[in-house]
């Protein structure tokens, strides 16, 4: 199954969505599902990120600008 999560924050940032999406995506990935996480984050790259994490800047991005986050 293909699963996509979009989160306004993601680990190592703290908060409920960061923790919840991190755990869910990890569990689904371990069960063999194709997981992608789009994290709207000020952190561009985290060396500890799994391969299924895509970080997109909250400000100035062509992706987020039309959404007016």
Secondary structure by P-SEA (a helix, b strand, c coil): cbbbbbbccccccccaaaaaaaaaaaaaaaaccbbbbbccccccccccccccbbbbbcccccccccccc
